[in-house]
Amino acid sequence: MSNTAGVAVLGVAAATCHGTGVDQLFAQLRRGRRDDSPKAAHAVAQDAAFGHRFLAPPSRVAAYLRKTRTRDRLTTQLLGALVIDLAHELCSMTEEERAETAVVLGNTGSNIESSHAFFRTGAELGARAVNPADFPATLLNYPAAQVSHAFELLGANATISSGISSSVDAVGYGAELISLGRERFVIAGGVEQLPDLNVGEEHDSLEVAHSELLSPRVGFGTEPSEGLGALLLASEQEAKGRSLAQIRGYRSATGAEPSTLDEVRDRAVATLRGVVQSSGLTIADIDVVFPSMSGVAVRDALEISVLRRTFGGRLPALPIVLIKPVAGECHTASGVLQCIAAVYAIQNDDWRAQRLSYGNGEPVLVESNGTTRAENALVYSMGADKSFSALVLSTPQHQTAHTAS
């Protein structure tokens, strides 16, 4: 458990099946989940404007890509999103600032496609015809390393591979690097790739298997997709009044791995209560939740049970924002996309939310009419792999001080 109060979010970057750049995700958040669910799609999505914006100056990144031997699809998309969304902040850094800027990304499976290509090429051409240097994305730390190289960042570089919660853990770890004074800036987030193997057959089988598990109570399904997201973190002092939100607390479930659903639930409840307490808040201070619900009956029922034990009688009135019906099931990257959505909710009042209704005794998600800017958002990532991590994001300190005055 850690108190990361005073860690500012200076900017956000994202790419999802809706396109490259965080504005594409924000537009879908405003529309809400009533729109057609995103289909299984690559984040690189045929964005016609992508090439023009990505290669437009100023971009030492464009020059870097031209001299690299490999064009890894996901890494190229990650660099493009950072250029589109964070060009001003990253390209205007001084040499001293770049020397103290770290990169921390969650990544658990984005090397599958490259590994498959490596072994397939070896099988077709023979082992001597395959150079591992031509397939660097087989290493999980490749995307994070390329960000540091492309932007000439000399701070720490780390890849978190702790399961579904990896990107939340990456943001939490990045916030701790700032709060401990180890780094001045941190790019923290996560990536998830939808392997481009036998695309048609694989996607069909995934959709059939997933649809058989959809919850009739929650009433939505989530298609497999890919995405990536990143937050640019700094101290509030370094932010100098420019922060979009602050990260007040982070906690990851610890201890012996639970063996029953009751143990999973109890550990998750303890983690949520712990992260709120470490943030200097109470459960009553949380005014919006960004959960991991994806439409899978057993998992969603477990999450609802966790939320009911955590929030008690407040739950039916509490706004809930689901990222997976908006961006697809992005697995590792879903957590950081939830964080980005929380930043949007803190800065804007036009986001869409749902609430849990118990009219007939069974929980049903219903649309919530009207929203206001959030002050304290609870984000958590809960996976079938039993990983569980949570963050609290709040209104920036400078906005809080201005309101109080």
Contacts in CASP RR format, 6 or more apart in sequence:
PFRMAT RR
TARGET T0000
AUTHOR 0000-0000-0000
METHOD contacts of the structure
MODEL  1
MSNTAGVAVLGVAAATCHGTGVDQLFAQLRRGRRDDSPKAAHAVAQDAAF
GHRFLAPPSRVAAYLRKTRTRDRLTTQLLGALVIDLAHELCSMTEEERAE
TAVVLGNTGSNIESSHAFFRTGAELGARAVNPADFPATLLNYPAAQVSHA
FELLGANATISSGISSSVDAVGYGAELISLGRERFVIAGGVEQLPDLNVG
EEHDSLEVAHSELLSPRVGFGTEPSEGLGALLLASEQEAKGRSLAQIRGY
RSATGAEPSTLDEVRDRAVATLRGVVQSSGLTIADIDVVFPSMSGVAVRD
ALEISVLRRTFGGRLPALPIVLIKPVAGECHTASGVLQCIAAVYAIQNDD
WRAQRLSYGNGEPVLVESNGTTRAENALVYSMGADKSFSALVLSTPQHQT
AHTAS
1 251 0 8 1.000
1 274 0 8 1.000
1 275 0 8 1.000
1 278 0 8 1.000
2 172 0 8 1.000
2 175 0 8 1.000
2 176 0 8 1.000
2 179 0 8 1.000
2 249 0 8 1.000
2 250 0 8 1.000
2 251 0 8 1.000
2 278 0 8 1.000
3 179 0 8 1.000
3 248 0 8 1.000
3 249 0 8 1.000
3 278 0 8 1.000
3 279 0 8 1.000
3 280 0 8 1.000
4 172 0 8 1.000
4 175 0 8 1.000
4 176 0 8 1.000
4 178 0 8 1.000
4 179 0 8 1.000
4 247 0 8 1.000
4 248 0 8 1.000
4 249 0 8 1.000
4 250 0 8 1.000
5 179 0 8 1.000
5 246 0 8 1.000
5 247 0 8 1.000
5 248 0 8 1.000
5 249 0 8 1.000
5 279 0 8 1.000
5 280 0 8 1.000
6 179 0 8 1.000
6 235 0 8 1.000
6 236 0 8 1.000
6 246 0 8 1.000
6 247 0 8 1.000
6 248 0 8 1.000
6 397 0 8 1.000
7 175 0 8 1.000
7 178 0 8 1.000
7 179 0 8 1.000
7 233 0 8 1.000
7 234 0 8 1.000
7 235 0 8 1.000
7 236 0 8 1.000
7 246 0 8 1.000
7 247 0 8 1.000
8 233 0 8 1.000
8 234 0 8 1.000
8 235 0 8 1.000
8 236 0 8 1.000
8 238 0 8 1.000
8 239 0 8 1.000
8 241 0 8 1.000
8 242 0 8 1.000
8 243 0 8 1.000
8 244 0 8 1.000
8 245 0 8 1.000
8 246 0 8 1.000
8 247 0 8 1.000
8 396 0 8 1.000
8 397 0 8 1.000
9 231 0 8 1.000
9 232 0 8 1.000
9 233 0 8 1.000
9 243 0 8 1.000
9 244 0 8 1.000
9 245 0 8 1.000
9 246 0 8 1.000
9 247 0 8 1.000
9 343 0 8 1.000
9 393 0 8 1.000
10 89 0 8 1.000
10 185 0 8 1.000
10 232 0 8 1.000
10 233 0 8 1.000
10 234 0 8 1.000
10 239 0 8 1.000
10 242 0 8 1.000
10 243 0 8 1.000
10 244 0 8 1.000
11 85 0 8 1.000
11 86 0 8 1.000
11 89 0 8 1.000
11 231 0 8 1.000
11 232 0 8 1.000
11 244 0 8 1.000
11 343 0 8 1.000
12 22 0 8 1.000
12 85 0 8 1.000
12 86 0 8 1.000
12 229 0 8 1.000
12 230 0 8 1.000
12 231 0 8 1.000
12 232 0 8 1.000
12 244 0 8 1.000
12 340 0 8 1.000
12 343 0 8 1.000
13 21 0 8 1.000
13 22 0 8 1.000
13 81 0 8 1.000
13 82 0 8 1.000
13 84 0 8 1.000
13 85 0 8 1.000
13 86 0 8 1.000
13 229 0 8 1.000
13 230 0 8 1.000
13 232 0 8 1.000
14 21 0 8 1.000
14 22 0 8 1.000
14 24 0 8 1.000
14 25 0 8 1.000
14 81 0 8 1.000
14 85 0 8 1.000
14 227 0 8 1.000
14 228 0 8 1.000
14 229 0 8 1.000
14 230 0 8 1.000
14 337 0 8 1.000
14 340 0 8 1.000
15 21 0 8 1.000
15 24 0 8 1.000
15 43 0 8 1.000
15 44 0 8 1.000
15 77 0 8 1.000
15 78 0 8 1.000
15 80 0 8 1.000
15 81 0 8 1.000
15 227 0 8 1.000
15 228 0 8 1.000
15 229 0 8 1.000
16 24 0 8 1.000
16 25 0 8 1.000
16 28 0 8 1.000
16 38 0 8 1.000
16 43 0 8 1.000
16 225 0 8 1.000
16 227 0 8 1.000
16 327 0 8 1.000
16 328 0 8 1.000
16 330 0 8 1.000
16 337 0 8 1.000
17 38 0 8 1.000
17 39 0 8 1.000
17 41 0 8 1.000
17 42 0 8 1.000
17 43 0 8 1.000
17 45 0 8 1.000
17 225 0 8 1.000
17 226 0 8 1.000
17 227 0 8 1.000
17 327 0 8 1.000
17 328 0 8 1.000
18 24 0 8 1.000
18 25 0 8 1.000
18 27 0 8 1.000
18 28 0 8 1.000
18 38 0 8 1.000
18 45 0 8 1.000
18 327 0 8 1.000
19 43 0 8 1.000
19 45 0 8 1.000
19 47 0 8 1.000
19 50 0 8 1.000
20 43 0 8 1.000
20 44 0 8 1.000
20 45 0 8 1.000
20 47 0 8 1.000
20 50 0 8 1.000
20 77 0 8 1.000
20 80 0 8 1.000
20 81 0 8 1.000
20 84 0 8 1.000
21 81 0 8 1.000
21 84 0 8 1.000
21 85 0 8 1.000
22 81 0 8 1.000
22 85 0 8 1.000
22 340 0 8 1.000
25 326 0 8 1.000
25 327 0 8 1.000
25 337 0 8 1.000
25 340 0 8 1.000
25 341 0 8 1.000
26 344 0 8 1.000
28 35 0 8 1.000
28 326 0 8 1.000
28 327 0 8 1.000
29 321 0 8 1.000
29 326 0 8 1.000
29 341 0 8 1.000
29 344 0 8 1.000
29 351 0 8 1.000
29 352 0 8 1.000
30 350 0 8 1.000
30 351 0 8 1.000
30 352 0 8 1.000
31 352 0 8 1.000
32 326 0 8 1.000
32 352 0 8 1.000
33 220 0 8 1.000
33 322 0 8 1.000
33 325 0 8 1.000
33 326 0 8 1.000
33 352 0 8 1.000
33 354 0 8 1.000
34 352 0 8 1.000
34 367 0 8 1.000
37 220 0 8 1.000
37 221 0 8 1.000
37 222 0 8 1.000
37 223 0 8 1.000
37 325 0 8 1.000
37 328 0 8 1.000
38 223 0 8 1.000
38 225 0 8 1.000
38 326 0 8 1.000
38 327 0 8 1.000
38 328 0 8 1.000
39 223 0 8 1.000
39 225 0 8 1.000
40 194 0 8 1.000
40 203 0 8 1.000
40 206 0 8 1.000
40 207 0 8 1.000
40 223 0 8 1.000
40 224 0 8 1.000
40 225 0 8 1.000
41 194 0 8 1.000
41 225 0 8 1.000
41 226 0 8 1.000
42 73 0 8 1.000
42 194 0 8 1.000
42 196 0 8 1.000
42 226 0 8 1.000
43 74 0 8 1.000
43 77 0 8 1.000
43 225 0 8 1.000
43 226 0 8 1.000
43 227 0 8 1.000
43 228 0 8 1.000
44 50 0 8 1.000
44 73 0 8 1.000
44 74 0 8 1.000
44 76 0 8 1.000
44 77 0 8 1.000
50 80 0 8 1.000
53 83 0 8 1.000
53 84 0 8 1.000
54 61 0 8 1.000
54 62 0 8 1.000
54 79 0 8 1.000
54 80 0 8 1.000
54 83 0 8 1.000
54 84 0 8 1.000
55 62 0 8 1.000
58 87 0 8 1.000
58 91 0 8 1.000
59 83 0 8 1.000
59 87 0 8 1.000
59 91 0 8 1.000
60 91 0 8 1.000
60 150 0 8 1.000
60 151 0 8 1.000
60 152 0 8 1.000
61 79 0 8 1.000
61 80 0 8 1.000
61 82 0 8 1.000
61 83 0 8 1.000
61 150 0 8 1.000
61 151 0 8 1.000
64 149 0 8 1.000
64 150 0 8 1.000
65 71 0 8 1.000
65 76 0 8 1.000
65 79 0 8 1.000
65 150 0 8 1.000
69 133 0 8 1.000
69 134 0 8 1.000
70 134 0 8 1.000
70 135 0 8 1.000
70 136 0 8 1.000
70 137 0 8 1.000
72 114 0 8 1.000
72 136 0 8 1.000
72 137 0 8 1.000
72 142 0 8 1.000
72 143 0 8 1.000
72 146 0 8 1.000
73 113 0 8 1.000
73 193 0 8 1.000
73 196 0 8 1.000
74 110 0 8 1.000
74 137 0 8 1.000
74 143 0 8 1.000
74 191 0 8 1.000
74 193 0 8 1.000
74 226 0 8 1.000
74 228 0 8 1.000
75 137 0 8 1.000
75 142 0 8 1.000
75 143 0 8 1.000
75 146 0 8 1.000
77 228 0 8 1.000
78 143 0 8 1.000
78 146 0 8 1.000
78 147 0 8 1.000
78 191 0 8 1.000
78 228 0 8 1.000
78 229 0 8 1.000
78 230 0 8 1.000
79 146 0 8 1.000
79 147 0 8 1.000
79 150 0 8 1.000
81 228 0 8 1.000
81 229 0 8 1.000
81 230 0 8 1.000
82 90 0 8 1.000
82 147 0 8 1.000
82 151 0 8 1.000
82 187 0 8 1.000
82 230 0 8 1.000
83 90 0 8 1.000
86 230 0 8 1.000
86 232 0 8 1.000
89 232 0 8 1.000
90 151 0 8 1.000
90 232 0 8 1.000
91 151 0 8 1.000
93 101 0 8 1.000
93 151 0 8 1.000
93 185 0 8 1.000
97 184 0 8 1.000
97 185 0 8 1.000
98 151 0 8 1.000
98 152 0 8 1.000
98 153 0 8 1.000
98 154 0 8 1.000
99 154 0 8 1.000
99 155 0 8 1.000
100 154 0 8 1.000
100 155 0 8 1.000
100 183 0 8 1.000
100 184 0 8 1.000
100 185 0 8 1.000
101 151 0 8 1.000
101 153 0 8 1.000
101 154 0 8 1.000
101 155 0 8 1.000
101 183 0 8 1.000
101 184 0 8 1.000
101 185 0 8 1.000
101 186 0 8 1.000
101 187 0 8 1.000
102 153 0 8 1.000
102 155 0 8 1.000
102 156 0 8 1.000
102 157 0 8 1.000
102 158 0 8 1.000
102 174 0 8 1.000
102 177 0 8 1.000
102 182 0 8 1.000
102 183 0 8 1.000
102 185 0 8 1.000
102 186 0 8 1.000
102 187 0 8 1.000
103 144 0 8 1.000
103 147 0 8 1.000
103 148 0 8 1.000
103 153 0 8 1.000
103 155 0 8 1.000
103 156 0 8 1.000
103 157 0 8 1.000
103 158 0 8 1.000
103 186 0 8 1.000
103 187 0 8 1.000
103 188 0 8 1.000
104 144 0 8 1.000
104 156 0 8 1.000
104 157 0 8 1.000
104 158 0 8 1.000
104 159 0 8 1.000
104 160 0 8 1.000
104 170 0 8 1.000
104 171 0 8 1.000
104 173 0 8 1.000
104 174 0 8 1.000
104 177 0 8 1.000
104 186 0 8 1.000
104 187 0 8 1.000
104 188 0 8 1.000
104 189 0 8 1.000
105 143 0 8 1.000
105 144 0 8 1.000
105 147 0 8 1.000
105 158 0 8 1.000
105 159 0 8 1.000
105 160 0 8 1.000
105 167 0 8 1.000
105 170 0 8 1.000
105 187 0 8 1.000
105 188 0 8 1.000
105 189 0 8 1.000
105 190 0 8 1.000
105 191 0 8 1.000
105 230 0 8 1.000
106 144 0 8 1.000
106 159 0 8 1.000
106 160 0 8 1.000
106 161 0 8 1.000
106 162 0 8 1.000
106 166 0 8 1.000
106 167 0 8 1.000
106 169 0 8 1.000
106 170 0 8 1.000
106 189 0 8 1.000
106 190 0 8 1.000
106 191 0 8 1.000
106 332 0 8 1.000
106 336 0 8 1.000
107 140 0 8 1.000
107 141 0 8 1.000
107 143 0 8 1.000
107 144 0 8 1.000
107 159 0 8 1.000
107 160 0 8 1.000
107 161 0 8 1.000
107 166 0 8 1.000
107 190 0 8 1.000
107 191 0 8 1.000
107 332 0 8 1.000
108 140 0 8 1.000
108 161 0 8 1.000
108 162 0 8 1.000
108 163 0 8 1.000
108 164 0 8 1.000
108 166 0 8 1.000
108 192 0 8 1.000
108 331 0 8 1.000
108 332 0 8 1.000
109 140 0 8 1.000
109 192 0 8 1.000
109 193 0 8 1.000
109 332 0 8 1.000
110 137 0 8 1.000
110 140 0 8 1.000
110 143 0 8 1.000
110 191 0 8 1.000
110 192 0 8 1.000
110 193 0 8 1.000
110 332 0 8 1.000
111 137 0 8 1.000
111 138 0 8 1.000
111 139 0 8 1.000
111 140 0 8 1.000
111 142 0 8 1.000
112 193 0 8 1.000
112 195 0 8 1.000
113 137 0 8 1.000
113 193 0 8 1.000
113 195 0 8 1.000
113 196 0 8 1.000
113 197 0 8 1.000
114 135 0 8 1.000
114 136 0 8 1.000
114 137 0 8 1.000
114 138 0 8 1.000
115 135 0 8 1.000
115 138 0 8 1.000
116 195 0 8 1.000
116 197 0 8 1.000
117 135 0 8 1.000
118 130 0 8 1.000
118 132 0 8 1.000
118 135 0 8 1.000
118 138 0 8 1.000
121 129 0 8 1.000
121 130 0 8 1.000
121 135 0 8 1.000
122 129 0 8 1.000
122 130 0 8 1.000
132 138 0 8 1.000
136 142 0 8 1.000
137 143 0 8 1.000
140 159 0 8 1.000
140 161 0 8 1.000
141 157 0 8 1.000
141 158 0 8 1.000
141 159 0 8 1.000
143 159 0 8 1.000
143 191 0 8 1.000
144 157 0 8 1.000
144 158 0 8 1.000
144 159 0 8 1.000
145 157 0 8 1.000
147 153 0 8 1.000
147 187 0 8 1.000
148 154 0 8 1.000
148 155 0 8 1.000
148 157 0 8 1.000
153 187 0 8 1.000
155 183 0 8 1.000
156 177 0 8 1.000
156 182 0 8 1.000
156 183 0 8 1.000
158 170 0 8 1.000
158 173 0 8 1.000
160 166 0 8 1.000
160 167 0 8 1.000
160 169 0 8 1.000
160 170 0 8 1.000
160 173 0 8 1.000
162 169 0 8 1.000
162 252 0 8 1.000
162 387 0 8 1.000
162 389 0 8 1.000
163 332 0 8 1.000
163 383 0 8 1.000
163 385 0 8 1.000
163 387 0 8 1.000
164 292 0 8 1.000
164 331 0 8 1.000
164 332 0 8 1.000
164 334 0 8 1.000
164 381 0 8 1.000
164 382 0 8 1.000
164 383 0 8 1.000
164 384 0 8 1.000
164 385 0 8 1.000
164 387 0 8 1.000
165 252 0 8 1.000
165 335 0 8 1.000
165 381 0 8 1.000
165 382 0 8 1.000
165 383 0 8 1.000
165 387 0 8 1.000
165 388 0 8 1.000
165 389 0 8 1.000
166 190 0 8 1.000
166 332 0 8 1.000
166 387 0 8 1.000
167 189 0 8 1.000
167 190 0 8 1.000
167 191 0 8 1.000
167 229 0 8 1.000
167 332 0 8 1.000
167 333 0 8 1.000
167 334 0 8 1.000
167 335 0 8 1.000
167 336 0 8 1.000
167 339 0 8 1.000
167 381 0 8 1.000
168 250 0 8 1.000
168 252 0 8 1.000
168 335 0 8 1.000
168 336 0 8 1.000
168 338 0 8 1.000
168 339 0 8 1.000
168 379 0 8 1.000
168 380 0 8 1.000
168 381 0 8 1.000
168 389 0 8 1.000
168 390 0 8 1.000
168 391 0 8 1.000
169 252 0 8 1.000
169 389 0 8 1.000
170 188 0 8 1.000
170 189 0 8 1.000
170 190 0 8 1.000
170 336 0 8 1.000
171 188 0 8 1.000
171 189 0 8 1.000
171 231 0 8 1.000
171 233 0 8 1.000
171 247 0 8 1.000
171 250 0 8 1.000
171 336 0 8 1.000
171 339 0 8 1.000
171 391 0 8 1.000
172 188 0 8 1.000
172 247 0 8 1.000
172 249 0 8 1.000
172 250 0 8 1.000
172 389 0 8 1.000
172 391 0 8 1.000
173 188 0 8 1.000
174 183 0 8 1.000
174 186 0 8 1.000
174 188 0 8 1.000
174 233 0 8 1.000
175 186 0 8 1.000
175 188 0 8 1.000
175 233 0 8 1.000
175 247 0 8 1.000
175 249 0 8 1.000
175 250 0 8 1.000
175 391 0 8 1.000
176 250 0 8 1.000
177 183 0 8 1.000
177 186 0 8 1.000
178 184 0 8 1.000
178 185 0 8 1.000
178 186 0 8 1.000
178 233 0 8 1.000
178 234 0 8 1.000
178 235 0 8 1.000
179 235 0 8 1.000
181 235 0 8 1.000
184 234 0 8 1.000
184 235 0 8 1.000
184 238 0 8 1.000
185 232 0 8 1.000
185 233 0 8 1.000
185 234 0 8 1.000
185 238 0 8 1.000
186 232 0 8 1.000
186 233 0 8 1.000
186 234 0 8 1.000
187 230 0 8 1.000
187 231 0 8 1.000
187 232 0 8 1.000
187 233 0 8 1.000
188 230 0 8 1.000
188 231 0 8 1.000
188 233 0 8 1.000
188 336 0 8 1.000
189 228 0 8 1.000
189 229 0 8 1.000
189 230 0 8 1.000
189 231 0 8 1.000
189 333 0 8 1.000
189 336 0 8 1.000
189 339 0 8 1.000
190 228 0 8 1.000
190 229 0 8 1.000
190 230 0 8 1.000
190 332 0 8 1.000
190 333 0 8 1.000
190 336 0 8 1.000
191 227 0 8 1.000
191 228 0 8 1.000
191 229 0 8 1.000
191 332 0 8 1.000
191 333 0 8 1.000
192 226 0 8 1.000
192 227 0 8 1.000
192 228 0 8 1.000
192 330 0 8 1.000
192 331 0 8 1.000
192 332 0 8 1.000
192 333 0 8 1.000
192 334 0 8 1.000
193 226 0 8 1.000
193 227 0 8 1.000
194 224 0 8 1.000
194 225 0 8 1.000
194 226 0 8 1.000
195 202 0 8 1.000
203 224 0 8 1.000
206 224 0 8 1.000
207 223 0 8 1.000
207 224 0 8 1.000
210 221 0 8 1.000
210 222 0 8 1.000
210 223 0 8 1.000
210 224 0 8 1.000
210 296 0 8 1.000
210 329 0 8 1.000
211 221 0 8 1.000
213 295 0 8 1.000
213 296 0 8 1.000
213 297 0 8 1.000
213 298 0 8 1.000
214 220 0 8 1.000
214 221 0 8 1.000
214 295 0 8 1.000
214 296 0 8 1.000
214 297 0 8 1.000
215 295 0 8 1.000
215 296 0 8 1.000
215 297 0 8 1.000
215 300 0 8 1.000
215 301 0 8 1.000
216 297 0 8 1.000
217 297 0 8 1.000
217 300 0 8 1.000
217 301 0 8 1.000
217 362 0 8 1.000
217 363 0 8 1.000
217 364 0 8 1.000
218 293 0 8 1.000
218 295 0 8 1.000
218 297 0 8 1.000
218 300 0 8 1.000
218 363 0 8 1.000
218 364 0 8 1.000
218 365 0 8 1.000
219 295 0 8 1.000
219 364 0 8 1.000
219 365 0 8 1.000
220 295 0 8 1.000
220 322 0 8 1.000
220 325 0 8 1.000
220 365 0 8 1.000
221 294 0 8 1.000
221 295 0 8 1.000
221 325 0 8 1.000
222 294 0 8 1.000
222 295 0 8 1.000
222 324 0 8 1.000
222 325 0 8 1.000
222 328 0 8 1.000
222 329 0 8 1.000
223 328 0 8 1.000
223 329 0 8 1.000
224 328 0 8 1.000
224 329 0 8 1.000
225 327 0 8 1.000
225 328 0 8 1.000
225 329 0 8 1.000
225 330 0 8 1.000
226 330 0 8 1.000
226 333 0 8 1.000
227 327 0 8 1.000
227 330 0 8 1.000
227 333 0 8 1.000
227 337 0 8 1.000
228 333 0 8 1.000
228 336 0 8 1.000
229 333 0 8 1.000
229 336 0 8 1.000
229 337 0 8 1.000
229 340 0 8 1.000
230 336 0 8 1.000
231 336 0 8 1.000
231 339 0 8 1.000
231 340 0 8 1.000
231 343 0 8 1.000
233 247 0 8 1.000
234 243 0 8 1.000
236 243 0 8 1.000
236 246 0 8 1.000
236 396 0 8 1.000
236 397 0 8 1.000
236 398 0 8 1.000
239 396 0 8 1.000
239 398 0 8 1.000
241 396 0 8 1.000
241 398 0 8 1.000
243 396 0 8 1.000
243 397 0 8 1.000
243 398 0 8 1.000
244 343 0 8 1.000
244 346 0 8 1.000
244 347 0 8 1.000
244 396 0 8 1.000
245 342 0 8 1.000
245 343 0 8 1.000
245 346 0 8 1.000
245 347 0 8 1.000
245 393 0 8 1.000
245 394 0 8 1.000
245 395 0 8 1.000
245 396 0 8 1.000
246 393 0 8 1.000
246 394 0 8 1.000
246 395 0 8 1.000
246 396 0 8 1.000
246 397 0 8 1.000
247 391 0 8 1.000
247 392 0 8 1.000
247 393 0 8 1.000
248 279 0 8 1.000
248 280 0 8 1.000
248 281 0 8 1.000
248 376 0 8 1.000
248 392 0 8 1.000
248 393 0 8 1.000
248 394 0 8 1.000
249 275 0 8 1.000
249 278 0 8 1.000
249 279 0 8 1.000
249 391 0 8 1.000
249 392 0 8 1.000
250 275 0 8 1.000
250 389 0 8 1.000
250 390 0 8 1.000
250 391 0 8 1.000
250 392 0 8 1.000
251 271 0 8 1.000
251 274 0 8 1.000
251 275 0 8 1.000
251 278 0 8 1.000
251 389 0 8 1.000
251 390 0 8 1.000
252 271 0 8 1.000
252 387 0 8 1.000
252 388 0 8 1.000
252 389 0 8 1.000
252 390 0 8 1.000
253 267 0 8 1.000
253 268 0 8 1.000
253 270 0 8 1.000
253 271 0 8 1.000
253 387 0 8 1.000
253 388 0 8 1.000
253 389 0 8 1.000
255 267 0 8 1.000
257 386 0 8 1.000
258 264 0 8 1.000
258 266 0 8 1.000
258 267 0 8 1.000
258 386 0 8 1.000
261 302 0 8 1.000
264 302 0 8 1.000
264 386 0 8 1.000
264 388 0 8 1.000
265 302 0 8 1.000
265 305 0 8 1.000
265 306 0 8 1.000
265 309 0 8 1.000
267 388 0 8 1.000
268 306 0 8 1.000
268 380 0 8 1.000
268 382 0 8 1.000
268 388 0 8 1.000
269 306 0 8 1.000
269 309 0 8 1.000
269 310 0 8 1.000
271 380 0 8 1.000
271 388 0 8 1.000
271 389 0 8 1.000
271 390 0 8 1.000
272 306 0 8 1.000
272 310 0 8 1.000
272 378 0 8 1.000
272 380 0 8 1.000
272 390 0 8 1.000
273 283 0 8 1.000
273 310 0 8 1.000
275 378 0 8 1.000
275 390 0 8 1.000
275 391 0 8 1.000
275 392 0 8 1.000
276 282 0 8 1.000
276 283 0 8 1.000
276 285 0 8 1.000
276 286 0 8 1.000
276 378 0 8 1.000
276 392 0 8 1.000
279 376 0 8 1.000
279 392 0 8 1.000
279 394 0 8 1.000
281 376 0 8 1.000
281 392 0 8 1.000
281 394 0 8 1.000
283 310 0 8 1.000
283 311 0 8 1.000
283 314 0 8 1.000
284 314 0 8 1.000
285 375 0 8 1.000
285 376 0 8 1.000
286 311 0 8 1.000
286 318 0 8 1.000
286 376 0 8 1.000
286 377 0 8 1.000
286 378 0 8 1.000
286 392 0 8 1.000
287 318 0 8 1.000
287 319 0 8 1.000
287 374 0 8 1.000
287 375 0 8 1.000
287 376 0 8 1.000
287 377 0 8 1.000
288 318 0 8 1.000
288 319 0 8 1.000
288 320 0 8 1.000
288 321 0 8 1.000
288 342 0 8 1.000
288 345 0 8 1.000
288 353 0 8 1.000
288 374 0 8 1.000
288 376 0 8 1.000
288 377 0 8 1.000
288 378 0 8 1.000
289 307 0 8 1.000
289 311 0 8 1.000
289 318 0 8 1.000
289 319 0 8 1.000
289 320 0 8 1.000
289 321 0 8 1.000
289 377 0 8 1.000
289 378 0 8 1.000
289 379 0 8 1.000
289 380 0 8 1.000
290 320 0 8 1.000
290 321 0 8 1.000
290 322 0 8 1.000
290 323 0 8 1.000
290 338 0 8 1.000
290 339 0 8 1.000
290 341 0 8 1.000
290 342 0 8 1.000
290 377 0 8 1.000
290 378 0 8 1.000
290 379 0 8 1.000
290 380 0 8 1.000
291 303 0 8 1.000
291 307 0 8 1.000
291 320 0 8 1.000
291 322 0 8 1.000
291 380 0 8 1.000
291 382 0 8 1.000
292 299 0 8 1.000
292 303 0 8 1.000
292 324 0 8 1.000
292 334 0 8 1.000
292 335 0 8 1.000
292 338 0 8 1.000
292 380 0 8 1.000
292 381 0 8 1.000
292 382 0 8 1.000
292 383 0 8 1.000
293 299 0 8 1.000
293 300 0 8 1.000
293 303 0 8 1.000
293 322 0 8 1.000
293 324 0 8 1.000
294 300 0 8 1.000
294 324 0 8 1.000
294 329 0 8 1.000
295 324 0 8 1.000
299 382 0 8 1.000
299 383 0 8 1.000
299 384 0 8 1.000
302 382 0 8 1.000
303 382 0 8 1.000
304 356 0 8 1.000
304 363 0 8 1.000
306 382 0 8 1.000
307 315 0 8 1.000
307 356 0 8 1.000
308 315 0 8 1.000
311 318 0 8 1.000
315 356 0 8 1.000
316 355 0 8 1.000
316 356 0 8 1.000
316 357 0 8 1.000
316 358 0 8 1.000
317 355 0 8 1.000
318 355 0 8 1.000
318 356 0 8 1.000
319 353 0 8 1.000
319 354 0 8 1.000
319 355 0 8 1.000
319 368 0 8 1.000
319 371 0 8 1.000
319 374 0 8 1.000
320 353 0 8 1.000
320 354 0 8 1.000
320 355 0 8 1.000
320 356 0 8 1.000
320 365 0 8 1.000
321 338 0 8 1.000
321 341 0 8 1.000
321 342 0 8 1.000
321 345 0 8 1.000
321 351 0 8 1.000
321 352 0 8 1.000
321 353 0 8 1.000
321 354 0 8 1.000
322 354 0 8 1.000
322 365 0 8 1.000
323 334 0 8 1.000
323 335 0 8 1.000
323 337 0 8 1.000
323 338 0 8 1.000
323 341 0 8 1.000
324 330 0 8 1.000
324 334 0 8 1.000
326 341 0 8 1.000
327 334 0 8 1.000
327 337 0 8 1.000
328 334 0 8 1.000
330 337 0 8 1.000
334 381 0 8 1.000
335 379 0 8 1.000
335 381 0 8 1.000
338 379 0 8 1.000
338 381 0 8 1.000
339 379 0 8 1.000
339 391 0 8 1.000
339 393 0 8 1.000
341 351 0 8 1.000
342 374 0 8 1.000
342 377 0 8 1.000
342 379 0 8 1.000
342 393 0 8 1.000
343 393 0 8 1.000
344 351 0 8 1.000
345 351 0 8 1.000
345 371 0 8 1.000
345 373 0 8 1.000
345 374 0 8 1.000
345 377 0 8 1.000
346 373 0 8 1.000
346 374 0 8 1.000
346 375 0 8 1.000
346 377 0 8 1.000
346 393 0 8 1.000
346 394 0 8 1.000
346 395 0 8 1.000
346 396 0 8 1.000
347 373 0 8 1.000
348 373 0 8 1.000
349 371 0 8 1.000
349 372 0 8 1.000
349 373 0 8 1.000
350 371 0 8 1.000
351 371 0 8 1.000
352 367 0 8 1.000
352 368 0 8 1.000
352 371 0 8 1.000
353 368 0 8 1.000
353 371 0 8 1.000
354 365 0 8 1.000
354 366 0 8 1.000
354 367 0 8 1.000
354 368 0 8 1.000
355 365 0 8 1.000
355 366 0 8 1.000
355 368 0 8 1.000
356 363 0 8 1.000
356 364 0 8 1.000
356 365 0 8 1.000
356 366 0 8 1.000
357 363 0 8 1.000
357 364 0 8 1.000
357 365 0 8 1.000
357 366 0 8 1.000
358 364 0 8 1.000
373 395 0 8 1.000
374 395 0 8 1.000
375 394 0 8 1.000
375 395 0 8 1.000
376 392 0 8 1.000
376 393 0 8 1.000
376 394 0 8 1.000
376 395 0 8 1.000
377 392 0 8 1.000
377 393 0 8 1.000
377 394 0 8 1.000
378 390 0 8 1.000
378 391 0 8 1.000
378 392 0 8 1.000
379 390 0 8 1.000
379 391 0 8 1.000
379 392 0 8 1.000
379 393 0 8 1.000
380 388 0 8 1.000
380 389 0 8 1.000
380 390 0 8 1.000
380 391 0 8 1.000
381 387 0 8 1.000
381 388 0 8 1.000
381 389 0 8 1.000
381 390 0 8 1.000
382 388 0 8 1.000
394 400 0 8 1.000
395 403 0 8 1.000
END
